[in-house]
Amino acid sequence: MTVEPDAGMLSSTEEKDFPLYIDPPVELNDSERTVLSSDGDVFWNFSGGDNGMSVGKCGSAVIGGVSYYCGNGYVNRMYFEFSPGNLKGKHVLDATFAVTETWSFSCDARWVDLERTNNISSASKWPGPKKLDQMGDRNVSAGRGSNCSPSQPRAPVEFHDYAPEPDENLTPTVRSFADGKISRLTLMLMAKDESDTIAWKRFDDDAVLSVDYVGKPAKPSNIGPMVGESHDCNTVESAPAIVTDPTPNLTATPQTASGGESGAQLRVAMDVDKKQSDGTWVNAMSEAVRPSSGYVGDNVKVTYTAPTLPENTLLRMRAWTRSHYGSEWLAGPSNGSTTGWCYFKVDSQAPDPPTITFNSTGADSYTPCTPNDCVPHGKPGKAGSFTLGPAPGDVNTGYRYKLTSGSYSSGWSSYIPGATVTVSPVPSLSGTMTLHAEAKDNYGPGAGNSVEFVVKEGDGPVARWNFAEASGTALDTSTADPTLRDNATLTGGATRTDQGRRGEVTVTPPTETAPAVKTTDSGLKLNGTTSYAATTGPVIDTRASYTVAAWVRMDTPTRNATVFGQNGVNRSPFYLGYEHTSKKWSFREVNTDAAVGTPFSYQRVESKNPAVPMVWTHLAGVFNAADNTISLYVNGELQGTTPFTTAWAATGALQIGRVHWSSMYTDYFPGVIDEAAVWQEALTGTQIAQESTLPDADGKASVELVAAWNPAGAQGTSLPDGVSGYGRALALASGASLTDEGLVLDGTAGAGTTPGPVVDDSGSFTVTAQALVDGGKLLTKPNGYKAQVLGQRTATGSSWSLWFEKTGTKQEEEFDENGDPVIDENGDFKTITVPVGRWHFGRLTADGSGASVQSMEEALVDTETRLTGVYNAQDRTIQLYLTSDQQTSDGIAYTAQAGTGELAVGKGYLGSWANFLPGRLSDIRLWAGALSDSEQVSDVVGT
C-alpha cells in the first residue's frame, strides 16, 4: 500500500493532534429485513433487484397537470435488522445508515424518516413493531434518471445525525447497540407523510450501517512494581511488597475489550499514592502516562521508572488504559477500582532481591527461560529444585516463595529459615510458570525476585471414552494406536443418547467457502438395573497413583450408584459414585480384596453438599501413592482428603456404571455418563479443575444446553421446552401471558416456574434471556426495587439471579409517534419522567448485600436487551454480558450456594415470592458449563 499525505492537511493540523492515523470504519449489513404493507402483504427477506421495494403510499397523484396511478392507496414500511457482530469491544464515535434509492414517484424531493423500532420476525404484520425513536430524516429524490432535469440516477441515501436537530439519535443509539444495551437493532424507513403519494419511493436491499470507532479500553494486566522478570502486585494492604530501589520500575500491560484490539492506539496511566499518618492517601508522584509519545497496541508491556519515592511509607499503585483517537482518548477501569491496589514499600536497608538458582533433579529438570528461549520440561505434579540465596552483601535469615501462572497462584509459603535454602515447589499445571521468592533478615522482609520456566504437558489419560460412536464398542480415544486401546463394550441395555455433556461439537471448522460442520455430542445412557460398559482387562495399576473422572447426570436415585470401579477377585478397590444413605457423592477405597464373609474396612471422602439429581456434575477421585491419600473433587473443587495406606492390585476389567462387590455386580448407575477418563497418576487440583471445564479444540469450555423456552407464538398456561431435549416446562401463573412477542408479565403476579435445580449450582453454568422492562409500570415501583428476570431459589433465598434494579428516575424530552419533539402550550419542549436502573447477575438479596456484577451503564427500559450471566466454578467468579459485551474486566468473586426448589422466571424468592418483573421475556436458555468470553457468548448465545 502506498500512502501520499495531503500537504495542506498536514500543515493545517495542530501539533497536539499528531500523529494522524488511518482507522477504517466498521460496516454492518442487515441480517434480516422485511416490508410490511397496510393491505396485509409481507415481503420477508425481500430481494431488491433492479427495482427495489417500496416505502410510502401507493395511490394516485397529479404531477404537472397529469394524473399518475400507482395503486389502491396501500402504505408500505421497510425494516432492516442488524446484529452487533463486528461492534464488539468498540466505542462508537460516529454512525451512518445508507441504502440505495432506486426509484421515486416524482422528481420533487420528499422526506423519508429513519426510525428505530422493536424487532421484526417473519410473523411481523402491519402496522409493524412499535416505533421507539427517530434516527434521522432526509429530503431526497433519486432513481428517475433522465426523466428529471438534471438527471436523478439511483443513488445511496445516507442518514447521519444533524446537530441542530436533537431528535436525531443514530450515533448514540448505535453506541448503545455496540455496548450491548440493545441486542438487535431494527431500523425502519417510512415516508414522513404517509398520506402523500408523491412520497412513494423504492429502495434496494443493500442497507449498511457504518461506524467510526475506537477500541474500548479495559483494565491493564500485569500491574505492579517490577520484581525480577515479573511484576509484584500485593493487594493486601497489611502485606505490601518490598522494593529496595527508591526509583523502582513500574509496569502495566494495556488492554482493550475483546473485539477492540485491531488498530488500538494505547497508553498506560500510572499513579502512586502514599499513606499519611492520619490514614489518608495523597499523591506520591504525578500521574505518569507511557509511552509519552506514540502509542502501543493491545497487550504490549509498558515500563516506567518512577521518581524518587518516600522510604518506609506505605505506597499503593494503580494503572489504567487510555485508548486514543486523534487528540482525545477514552480511559478504562483501573485495578484500584476493580481487583485492588498494588501495595508496596521502599526500604533501601532491606534485603535486596535474593538469587534464584535452578538445580538439576535428573532427567527433564526445569530450566530458566532466557530472552530468546523457553524449553518445556517436567510436567504438572513434578517438583522442581531451586536454591534461594542472598544478594551480595546481605545476610538473610529466611525465604518464602510461590508459583504463579496467569490467574493461578499457589500462595506464599511460610518463611523457610536459613541463610541459603533449597526449595522444591510443585507446579500444578503446564505452561509458563513464574517462581517468586522473597528474603528476610533480622529486621524484616526484603525485596522479591522472580524467574520463569515452562512446564510440559502431563502424560495425559491412559484411557478416555467419549461415547461419540454411532453404535457398537466405546473407543478409547486416549491413543491412536489400536493395540494400546482399552475399548469398552456396552452391555445390558446400555445405549447412547444425544444429550452428551459437550453439547454441540464442531466436526469440521468453517472455511472461507463453507460453514462449519457440527454435530450433537452423545453420552452413555444407563438404565440403573442391568446396563453398563466394561473393558476386557485392567486399565490402571491400583497400587500406583491414579485418577478417575467423569461427567454424570444421575436420574432420581433409590439406592447406591457407581460410576467407576475395577474388578478384583471379590471386589473393586475403589468406588466413585453416589451413596444413598448420606445422599452424597463419595470416593471410597477398600483395604483388601476380601472374600464374602471376610472382614474388611474402607476409607471414604464425601461431597460437601448432597448430590443433585437430573443435572450435569463432574466427579473425580484421586489416589496419591506418594502421600498415601485419597481425594474427591466435585465440579473441579476439592471436597476432602483422607489417609489410605493399604492399596492393592485389582487385575480385572474396569467397570463403567456398576461395581464388583462381594463377588457380585451391583450399584448400577441410573442416568448418563460422559467423558469418562482414567490417569495413571495423581492429578493436581488445578489439573482436575481444567479437566472439569471440558475444553474444546480452541481451549474454550464446552457447554450443554439443558433448558430452552421460546415464548414467541406459544399458547396456554404451560411453556414447553421443545429444543434442548431435557423436557422441562414452565408453569405460568395468572398475570403471565403468551403473545407473539414473548412472555408478558404484569409485575404483580405474573411468573413462570419449573422444578429445579436445572443446573448444578455449585458447578459452572450459563443463563440467558431476552428481557424488556416496562417503563410505565416500573415508575410505580419504589427506588431500589429489584425485578427478577430468571433465577434459582434456595430454601431461604436466592442461589443466583438475573435482575433489574430501579435506581431512580430522570426527565427526558417527550417525542410523538413520528419521533418529533412534543411542544407544550408555551412553546417549550415537554418532558416526561422515566425510570432508570441497571441489570445485575449474582445473588439477589433484599438489602443488596449479595455479590453481583452490574451493567456498566444505565439500562434502556422499554427496549429488548440480551442478558447473559456466567458462573465459572473453576475460578469462582461471575460475569454479566449485555448481548456479548462484557460488563466487568474481571469476574466478581462468588461463593456458590446449592439451589433447591423451583427455578423461577419473572419473580424472585427471598423467604417468600416477590420481586415480580413488569415487562416481557423471550428466548430463555440455560447451559451446563461456563462460556469463556464475549466471543464464545456471541457464537453460542447469539443476539
ZAMARGU-4260 file (C-alpha; in steps of 0.2 Angstrom, whole numbers, plus 5000, padded with zeros to 4 digits):
<rodrens>
0) 5000/5000/5000 | 5006/5017/4996 | 5000/5032/5006 | 5003/5050/4999 | 4999/5063/5013
5) 4990/5078/5009 | 5002/5093/5012 | 4988/5105/5016 | 4980/5094/5029 | 4997/5091/5037
10) 5002/5110/5038 | 4985/5114/5045 | 4984/5101/5058 | 4989/5107/5076 | 5004/5098/5084
15) 4993/5092/5098 | 4983/5082/5085 | 4998/5072/5079 | 5000/5058/5075 | 4987/5056/5062
20) 4981/5039/5058 | 4971/5028/5046 | 4956/5020/5055 | 4944/5011/5043 | 4926/5011/5049
25) 4916/4995/5053 | 4902/4991/5042 | 4887/4980/5047 | 4875/4973/5034 | 4857/4969/5039
30) 4854/4951/5045 | 4835/4951/5042 | 4823/4963/5033 | 4805/4964/5028 | 4792/4976/5020
35) 4775/4977/5028 | 4760/4983/5019 | 4744/4990/5025 | 4735/4978/5014 | 4742/4964/5023
40) 4756/4959/5012 | 4773/4954/5020 | 4789/4953/5010 | 4801/4944/5022 | 4820/4945/5017
45) 4815/4953/5001 | 4827/4955/4987 | 4829/4972/4980 | 4834/4968/4962 | 4834/4982/4949
50) 4818/4990/4955 | 4819/4988/4974 | 4804/4988/4986 | 4793/5002/4991 | 4790/5014/5005
55) 4776/5026/5007 | 4758/5027/5000 | 4755/5019/4983 | 4740/5029/4977 | 4737/5042/4963
60) 4743/5059/4962 | 4743/5074/4949 | 4760/5080/4944 | 4762/5094/4931 | 4743/5093/4927
65) 4745/5074/4923 | 4737/5061/4934 | 4748/5046/4939 | 4741/5030/4946 | 4752/5018/4957
70) 4739/5008/4967 | 4724/5007/4978 | 4732/5018/4992 | 4740/5005/5002 | 4755/5010/5013
75) 4772/5001/5014 | 4786/5002/5028 | 4803/4994/5026 | 4813/4987/5040 | 4831/4982/5042
80) 4838/4972/5057 | 4856/4972/5062 | 4866/4960/5074 | 4880/4968/5083 | 4894/4956/5077
85) 4909/4967/5072 | 4904/4981/5085 | 4910/4970/5100 | 4923/4979/5110 | 4921/4996/5101
90) 4916/5013/5107 | 4906/5021/5093 | 4911/5039/5088 | 4900/5041/5073 | 4887/5031/5064
95) 4879/5032/5046 | 4865/5022/5039 | 4865/5021/5020 | 4853/5012/5007 | 4851/5015/4989
100) 4835/5024/4982 | 4831/5015/4966 | 4816/5025/4961 | 4804/5039/4966 | 4787/5044/4961
105) 4792/5062/4957 | 4807/5072/4953 | 4802/5083/4968 | 4810/5078/4984 | 4800/5071/4999
110) 4805/5067/5017 | 4810/5050/5022 | 4811/5045/5041 | 4823/5033/5048 | 4815/5026/5064
115) 4821/5014/5077 | 4808/5001/5081 | 4806/4985/5091 | 4812/4969/5082 | 4805/4960/5067
120) 4802/4942/5063 | 4794/4933/5049 | 4777/4934/5059 | 4778/4953/5059 | 4762/4961/5052
125) 4756/4979/5048 | 4757/4991/5056 | 4773/4983/5062 | 4783/4984/5078 | 4782/4999/5090
130) 4792/5014/5085 | 4804/5019/5098 | 4815/5034/5092 | 4819/5044/5077 | 4836/5041/5070
135) 4835/5055/5056 | 4827/5061/5041 | 4831/5065/5023 | 4823/5076/5009 | 4828/5066/4994
140) 4823/5060/4976 | 4833/5048/4966 | 4831/5035/4953 | 4820/5043/4939 | 4836/5046/4928
145) 4834/5057/4913 | 4815/5059/4917 | 4821/5073/4928 | 4832/5088/4924 | 4845/5087/4930
150) 4846/5068/4929 | 4842/5059/4945 | 4851/5041/4944 | 4848/5029/4958 | 4859/5034/4972
155) 4863/5030/4990 | 4854/5039/5004 | 4864/5042/5019 | 4856/5046/5037 | 4868/5054/5049
160) 4865/5064/5065 | 4862/5083/5061 | 4867/5093/5076 | 4854/5106/5075 | 4840/5093/5077
165) 4842/5085/5094 | 4829/5072/5090 | 4841/5063/5078 | 4849/5050/5088 | 4858/5037/5076
170) 4875/5038/5083 | 4870/5037/5102 | 4858/5023/5098 | 4872/5013/5088 | 4883/5017/5103
175) 4871/5009/5115 | 4869/4994/5102 | 4888/4992/5102 | 4888/4992/5122 | 4875/4978/5122
180) 4861/4988/5128 | 4851/4984/5113 | 4853/4966/5107 | 4847/4968/5089 | 4844/4985/5081
185) 4829/4987/5069 | 4828/5002/5058 | 4813/5007/5048 | 4811/5018/5033 | 4794/5026/5031
190) 4788/5041/5022 | 4786/5056/5034 | 4769/5060/5026 | 4761/5043/5023 | 4746/5052/5015
195) 4756/5059/5001 | 4758/5048/4986 | 4772/5058/4979 | 4782/5052/4994 | 4781/5034/4987
200) 4799/5028/4984 | 4808/5012/4981 | 4824/5006/4990 | 4837/4992/4987 | 4841/4978/5000
205) 4859/4985/5002 | 4856/4994/5018 | 4873/4996/5028 | 4877/5003/5045 | 4894/5011/5045
210) 4903/5017/5061 | 4919/5026/5066 | 4925/5019/5082 | 4939/5017/5095 | 4943/5001/5104
215) 4936/5001/5122 | 4950/5002/5135 | 4950/4988/5148 | 4959/4986/5164 | 4978/4983/5161
220) 4986/4967/5166 | 5002/4963/5175 | 5002/4979/5186 | 5014/4982/5199 | 5032/4986/5203
225) 5045/4976/5194 | 5052/4961/5203 | 5065/4951/5193 | 5057/4946/5177 | 5039/4949/5183
230) 5028/4961/5192 | 5023/4960/5211 | 5005/4966/5215 | 5001/4963/5233 | 4983/4968/5235
235) 4983/4966/5254 | 4987/4982/5262 | 4994/4974/5278 | 5006/4963/5267 | 5015/4975/5255
240) 5028/4970/5243 | 5046/4977/5247 | 5057/4986/5235 | 5074/4992/5239 | 5076/5004/5225
245) 5068/5021/5229 | 5066/5024/5210 | 5058/5007/5206 | 5052/5002/5188 | 5033/5001/5187
250) 5024/4991/5174 | 5007/4988/5167 | 5001/4980/5150 | 4987/4990/5142 | 4972/4980/5136
255) 4957/4983/5126 | 4940/4975/5127 | 4938/4959/5117 | 4935/4965/5099 | 4943/4981/5101
260) 4961/4976/5098 | 4963/4980/5080 | 4971/4996/5076 | 4971/5001/5095 | 4982/5016/5100
265) 4985/5014/5118 | 4995/5022/5133 | 4995/5017/5151 | 4992/5030/5165 | 5001/5025/5182
270) 4998/5033/5199 | 5006/5030/5215 | 4999/5036/5232 | 5007/5037/5249 | 4998/5034/5266
275) 4999/5048/5279 | 4999/5046/5297 | 4981/5051/5299 | 4976/5037/5287 | 4973/5047/5272
280) 4981/5045/5255 | 4989/5058/5244 | 5000/5058/5228 | 5017/5051/5230 | 5021/5056/5212
285) 5012/5064/5197 | 5002/5054/5186 | 5013/5046/5173 | 5007/5042/5155 | 5018/5030/5145
290) 5023/5029/5131 | 5025/5048/5132 | 5025/5049/5113 | 5017/5037/5101 | 5007/5023/5106
295) 5007/5004/5109 | 4995/4991/5103 | 4984/4979/5114 | 4994/4968/5126 | 5011/4977/5125
300) 5020/4978/5141 | 5025/4996/5146 | 5038/5000/5160 | 5041/5017/5168 | 5055/5022/5181
305) 5047/5031/5195 | 5054/5047/5203 | 5061/5045/5220 | 5048/5038/5231 | 5047/5040/5250
310) 5055/5026/5260 | 5047/5016/5274 | 5030/5023/5269 | 5015/5013/5263 | 5013/5015/5245
315) 4999/5010/5233 | 4999/5009/5214 | 4985/5009/5201 | 4986/5009/5182 | 4973/5011/5168
320) 4972/5010/5149 | 4970/5025/5138 | 4963/5022/5121 | 4967/5036/5110 | 4959/5044/5094
325) 4966/5060/5087 | 4969/5072/5102 | 4956/5063/5113 | 4955/5047/5122 | 4944/5035/5132
330) 4950/5030/5150 | 4947/5012/5156 | 4945/5005/5173 | 4960/5004/5185 | 4965/4990/5196
335) 4961/5002/5211 | 4943/5002/5206 | 4942/4983/5202 | 4954/4970/5208 | 4963/4981/5221
340) 4978/4992/5223 | 4995/4986/5222 | 5003/4989/5239 | 5022/4991/5242 | 5035/4999/5252
345) 5053/5006/5248 | 5066/5000/5261 | 5084/5003/5255 | 5090/4994/5270 | 5080/4978/5267
350) 5087/4963/5259 | 5089/4965/5240 | 5081/4953/5229 | 5088/4935/5233 | 5097/4925/5220
355) 5087/4910/5212 | 5097/4895/5206 | 5090/4881/5196 | 5096/4864/5202 | 5097/4848/5192
360) 5085/4834/5198 | 5090/4822/5184 | 5081/4819/5168 | 5070/4833/5162 | 5074/4846/5175
365) 5067/4863/5174 | 5077/4876/5166 | 5076/4895/5166 | 5068/4905/5152 | 5080/4916/5143
370) 5075/4932/5132 | 5075/4921/5116 | 5071/4903/5123 | 5060/4894/5134 | 5061/4875/5134
375) 5047/4865/5142 | 5052/4852/5155 | 5045/4841/5168 | 5026/4840/5170 | 5012/4845/5182
380) 5015/4837/5199 | 5034/4835/5196 | 5043/4845/5209 | 5057/4857/5204 | 5073/4861/5214
385) 5079/4879/5217 | 5092/4887/5228 | 5087/4904/5236 | 5102/4914/5242 | 5107/4931/5247
390) 5111/4946/5236 | 5129/4951/5238 | 5132/4959/5255 | 5116/4953/5263 | 5114/4942/5277
395) 5097/4934/5276 | 5088/4923/5289 | 5074/4915/5278 | 5065/4915/5262 | 5047/4912/5256
400) 5041/4908/5238 | 5026/4905/5227 | 5022/4899/5210 | 5010/4909/5198 | 5004/4906/5180
405) 4990/4918/5173 | 4976/4918/5186 | 4984/4903/5196 | 4994/4906/5212 | 5000/4893/5224
410) 5000/4907/5238 | 5015/4911/5248 | 5024/4898/5258 | 5029/4901/5276 | 5047/4908/5278
415) 5060/4894/5277 | 5074/4898/5289 | 5092/4899/5283 | 5105/4910/5275 | 5103/4899/5259
420) 5089/4887/5257 | 5084/4874/5244 | 5065/4873/5240 | 5055/4860/5229 | 5039/4869/5223
425) 5027/4858/5213 | 5019/4865/5198 | 5001/4861/5197 | 4998/4864/5178 | 5008/4866/5162
430) 5013/4882/5153 | 5024/4896/5158 | 5027/4896/5177 | 5034/4911/5187 | 5043/4907/5203
435) 5043/4922/5215 | 5055/4922/5230 | 5057/4935/5244 | 5070/4936/5258 | 5070/4942/5275
440) 5083/4947/5288 | 5083/4950/5307 | 5074/4967/5304 | 5060/4961/5292 | 5056/4956/5275
445) 5065/4961/5259 | 5063/4963/5241 | 5057/4950/5229 | 5064/4941/5214 | 5056/4930/5200
450) 5061/4919/5187 | 5051/4910/5173 | 5051/4892/5167 | 5040/4881/5156 | 5031/4866/5162
455) 5027/4852/5149 | 5010/4845/5147 | 5006/4830/5158 | 5006/4812/5152 | 4988/4813/5148
460) 4975/4799/5152 | 4978/4781/5149 | 4960/4779/5143 | 4946/4790/5139 | 4929/4786/5132
465) 4918/4800/5125 | 4904/4788/5118 | 4904/4798/5102 | 4902/4782/5091 | 4886/4779/5081
470) 4885/4762/5088 | 4895/4747/5095 | 4910/4747/5106 | 4915/4763/5115 | 4933/4768/5108
475) 4947/4773/5120 | 4952/4789/5112 | 4967/4792/5123 | 4978/4784/5109 | 4978/4782/5090
480) 4986/4765/5092 | 4973/4752/5091 | 4984/4739/5100 | 4985/4751/5115 | 4967/4755/5117
485) 4956/4749/5131 | 4939/4749/5122 | 4923/4747/5132 | 4909/4736/5127 | 4891/4742/5130
490) 4881/4728/5138 | 4864/4725/5147 | 4854/4738/5138 | 4867/4752/5138 | 4864/4764/5124
495) 4870/4781/5118 | 4860/4797/5120 | 4862/4813/5110 | 4862/4823/5127 | 4881/4822/5129
500) 4890/4834/5140 | 4899/4843/5126 | 4883/4849/5118 | 4886/4855/5100 | 4903/4849/5093
505) 4912/4856/5078 | 4917/4842/5067 | 4925/4852/5053 | 4929/4871/5056 | 4922/4884/5044
510) 4932/4889/5029 | 4931/4904/5018 | 4919/4894/5006 | 4910/4883/5018 | 4902/4884/5035
515) 4907/4874/5050 | 4900/4856/5051 | 4893/4852/5068 | 4885/4838/5077 | 4877/4834/5094
520) 4888/4826/5107 | 4882/4809/5114 | 4884/4800/5131 | 4882/4783/5138 | 4864/4780/5144
525) 4861/4768/5158 | 4845/4761/5165 | 4851/4758/5183 | 4847/4740/5184 | 4856/4730/5170
530) 4866/4741/5159 | 4885/4746/5160 | 4901/4747/5149 | 4917/4737/5153 | 4934/4734/5146
535) 4941/4717/5144 | 4955/4719/5156 | 4963/4731/5169 | 4966/4749/5164 | 4976/4755/5179
540) 4988/4748/5192 | 4978/4752/5208 | 4994/4751/5219 | 5001/4766/5210 | 4994/4783/5209
545) 4979/4786/5198 | 4964/4797/5195 | 4947/4793/5188 | 4934/4806/5182 | 4918/4808/5173
550) 4903/4819/5169 | 4887/4811/5176 | 4869/4816/5175 | 4860/4805/5188 | 4842/4801/5187
555) 4832/4802/5204 | 4841/4788/5214 | 4834/4775/5225 | 4850/4766/5230 | 4869/4767/5229
560) 4875/4771/5211 | 4893/4768/5205 | 4902/4777/5191 | 4919/4768/5191 | 4926/4753/5198
565) 4940/4740/5193 | 4937/4721/5197 | 4947/4712/5210 | 4944/4694/5213 | 4930/4698/5225
570) 4928/4717/5224 | 4934/4733/5217 | 4947/4743/5227 | 4939/4759/5223 | 4921/4766/5221
575) 4917/4783/5213 | 4899/4787/5214 | 4884/4790/5225 | 4879/4784/5242 | 4861/4784/5246
580) 4862/4783/5265 | 4871/4800/5265 | 4863/4806/5248 | 4881/4812/5244 | 4894/4809/5231
585) 4909/4799/5238 | 4926/4791/5233 | 4929/4775/5243 | 4944/4764/5245 | 4944/4746/5252
590) 4959/4740/5262 | 4959/4722/5255 | 4951/4711/5242 | 4941/4702/5255 | 4931/4687/5251
595) 4912/4686/5255 | 4911/4685/5274 | 4929/4690/5277 | 4932/4706/5287 | 4937/4722/5278
600) 4937/4741/5280 | 4937/4756/5269 | 4941/4774/5269 | 4929/4787/5261 | 4928/4805/5256
605) 4911/4813/5254 | 4905/4828/5245 | 4901/4844/5255 | 4884/4845/5248 | 4870/4832/5244
610) 4871/4825/5226 | 4859/4834/5214 | 4850/4823/5203 | 4845/4827/5185 | 4859/4839/5182
615) 4877/4838/5175 | 4890/4836/5188 | 4909/4832/5186 | 4916/4819/5198 | 4935/4815/5201
620) 4943/4803/5213 | 4962/4803/5216 | 4973/4790/5225 | 4990/4798/5228 | 5003/4783/5232
625) 5017/4795/5237 | 5006/4804/5250 | 4995/4788/5254 | 4979/4798/5252 | 4963/4798/5243
630) 4953/4814/5237 | 4937/4818/5230 | 4933/4833/5218 | 4916/4838/5213 | 4914/4851/5199
635) 4933/4854/5200 | 4933/4858/5219 | 4941/4848/5232 | 4929/4840/5244 | 4941/4832/5256
640) 4957/4821/5258 | 4959/4807/5269 | 4974/4794/5273 | 4974/4777/5264 | 4989/4766/5266
645) 4983/4749/5260 | 4982/4749/5241 | 4981/4733/5232 | 4981/4726/5214 | 4965/4724/5206
650) 4968/4715/5189 | 4951/4713/5182 | 4941/4724/5170 | 4937/4742/5173 | 4918/4744/5175
655) 4908/4760/5170 | 4891/4761/5178 | 4892/4747/5190 | 4904/4739/5203 | 4910/4722/5208
660) 4906/4720/5227 | 4907/4704/5237 | 4908/4693/5221 | 4893/4701/5213 | 4889/4716/5202
665) 4879/4730/5210 | 4875/4748/5211 | 4870/4750/5193 | 4871/4769/5188 | 4854/4777/5183
670) 4857/4791/5170 | 4870/4797/5158 | 4889/4796/5160 | 4900/4805/5148 | 4919/4810/5145
675) 4925/4795/5157 | 4944/4795/5159 | 4957/4787/5170 | 4975/4793/5173 | 4990/4783/5180
680) 4995/4797/5190 | 4988/4808/5204 | 4982/4824/5195 | 4984/4840/5204 | 4969/4850/5209
685) 4972/4863/5196 | 4973/4849/5183 | 4956/4842/5188 | 4949/4860/5188 | 4955/4861/5170
690) 4948/4844/5166 | 4931/4849/5173 | 4930/4864/5160 | 4929/4851/5146 | 4939/4862/5134
695) 4935/4861/5116 | 4948/4861/5102 | 4950/4880/5104 | 4953/4878/5123 | 4936/4885/5127
700) 4924/4877/5139 | 4911/4865/5131 | 4893/4869/5136 | 4877/4858/5135 | 4860/4866/5133
705) 4849/4859/5146 | 4834/4871/5145 | 4826/4882/5132 | 4810/4891/5132 | 4805/4902/5117
710) 4788/4910/5122 | 4785/4918/5105 | 4770/4911/5097 | 4766/4899/5111 | 4749/4897/5119
715) 4741/4891/5135 | 4747/4891/5153 | 4762/4880/5151 | 4778/4884/5141 | 4786/4868/5135
720) 4805/4866/5131 | 4805/4859/5113 | 4823/4862/5109 | 4835/4856/5122 | 4828/4838/5124
725) 4828/4839/5143 | 4809/4842/5143 | 4806/4854/5157 | 4790/4865/5155 | 4787/4882/5163
730) 4771/4883/5173 | 4763/4900/5171 | 4754/4909/5184 | 4740/4922/5182 | 4747/4938/5176
735) 4759/4929/5164 | 4753/4928/5146 | 4760/4922/5130 | 4760/4933/5115 | 4768/4933/5098
740) 4782/4944/5105 | 4785/4934/5121 | 4780/4930/5139 | 4772/4946/5145 | 4772/4949/5164
745) 4761/4961/5174 | 4774/4965/5188 | 4762/4959/5202 | 4759/4941/5200 | 4764/4935/5183
750) 4779/4922/5183 | 4784/4905/5177 | 4792/4891/5187 | 4799/4874/5184 | 4805/4861/5197
755) 4824/4864/5200 | 4838/4865/5200 | 4840/4864/5181 | 4859/4866/5183 | 4871/4860/5196
760) 4873/4877/5205 | 4890/4873/5213 | 4897/4869/5195 | 4899/4881/5180 | 4884/4887/5171
765) 4877/4900/5159 | 4860/4908/5158 | 4852/4920/5146 | 4836/4929/5142 | 4830/4942/5131
770) 4822/4955/5143 | 4812/4971/5141 | 4806/4981/5157 | 4790/4990/5155 | 4795/5008/5160
775) 4777/5014/5164 | 4774/5000/5176 | 4792/5002/5184 | 4788/5020/5188 | 4775/5014/5201
780) 4789/5004/5210 | 4799/5012/5223 | 4818/5016/5220 | 4828/5001/5225 | 4815/4989/5218
785) 4823/4973/5211 | 4814/4964/5197 | 4820/4946/5194 | 4821/4940/5176 | 4827/4922/5180
790) 4834/4914/5195 | 4836/4898/5206 | 4830/4898/5224 | 4837/4890/5239 | 4827/4885/5254
795) 4828/4903/5261 | 4833/4914/5247 | 4842/4916/5231 | 4856/4904/5224 | 4858/4915/5209
800) 4848/4928/5199 | 4847/4939/5184 | 4838/4955/5189 | 4834/4973/5185 | 4836/4986/5199
805) 4827/5003/5198 | 4839/5016/5205 | 4829/5032/5202 | 4820/5042/5189 | 4825/5056/5177
810) 4817/5068/5165 | 4818/5066/5146 | 4811/5075/5131 | 4794/5068/5125 | 4793/5063/5107
815) 4777/5059/5097 | 4774/5043/5086 | 4784/5051/5072 | 4799/5054/5083 | 4796/5073/5084
820) 4798/5083/5100 | 4781/5087/5108 | 4779/5106/5112 | 4768/5112/5126 | 4756/5127/5125
825) 4771/5139/5129 | 4781/5133/5115 | 4793/5123/5126 | 4798/5105/5124 | 4788/5094/5135
830) 4797/5081/5146 | 4791/5065/5154 | 4798/5055/5169 | 4806/5039/5165 | 4814/5026/5177
835) 4832/5022/5177 | 4842/5007/5183 | 4854/4993/5180 | 4855/4975/5176 | 4863/4963/5188
840) 4869/4945/5189 | 4873/4937/5206 | 4864/4933/5222 | 4848/4943/5224 | 4846/4949/5242
845) 4834/4962/5250 | 4847/4973/5257 | 4859/4972/5242 | 4872/4963/5251 | 4873/4949/5239
850) 4888/4949/5227 | 4883/4954/5209 | 4890/4960/5193 | 4880/4976/5187 | 4879/4983/5170
855) 4892/4997/5167 | 4879/5010/5162 | 4861/5013/5164 | 4849/5001/5156 | 4837/5005/5142
860) 4819/5002/5148 | 4806/4998/5135 | 4820/4990/5125 | 4824/4972/5122 | 4841/4968/5130
865) 4850/4951/5128 | 4856/4947/5146 | 4869/4933/5149 | 4875/4928/5166 | 4890/4916/5168
870) 4896/4907/5184 | 4914/4899/5182 | 4916/4886/5196 | 4935/4884/5192 | 4939/4902/5197
875) 4923/4905/5207 | 4918/4921/5198 | 4903/4928/5190 | 4901/4938/5174 | 4887/4948/5165
880) 4886/4951/5147 | 4874/4963/5138 | 4872/4954/5121 | 4891/4950/5120 | 4898/4965/5129
885) 4907/4960/5145 | 4902/4971/5159 | 4917/4970/5170 | 4935/4967/5165 | 4937/4954/5179
890) 4924/4942/5186 | 4917/4946/5203 | 4921/4933/5217 | 4906/4922/5220 | 4903/4908/5233
895) 4890/4896/5225 | 4875/4891/5235 | 4866/4874/5231 | 4849/4878/5225 | 4833/4869/5230
900) 4815/4871/5224 | 4809/4880/5209 | 4818/4889/5195 | 4808/4905/5193 | 4805/4917/5178
905) 4799/4934/5182 | 4799/4933/5201 | 4812/4930/5215 | 4812/4921/5231 | 4818/4929/5247
910) 4809/4919/5260 | 4793/4922/5250 | 4789/4925/5232 | 4791/4944/5227 | 4802/4954/5215
915) 4790/4952/5201 | 4796/4959/5184 | 4784/4971/5174 | 4789/4968/5156 | 4792/4954/5143
920) 4804/4940/5141 | 4809/4928/5127 | 4822/4916/5122 | 4826/4909/5139 | 4840/4896/5140
925) 4852/4888/5152 | 4868/4878/5149 | 4879/4867/5159 | 4896/4875/5158 | 4903/4892/5158
930) 4905/4901/5142 | 4923/4908/5142 | 4922/4925/5134 | 4912/4938/5124 | 4917/4929/5108
935) 4910/4912/5114 | 4895/4921/5121 | 4892/4929/5103 | 4894/4912/5095 | 4884/4901/5106
940) 4870/4913/5113 | 4869/4925/5098 | 4859/4941/5099
</rodrens>
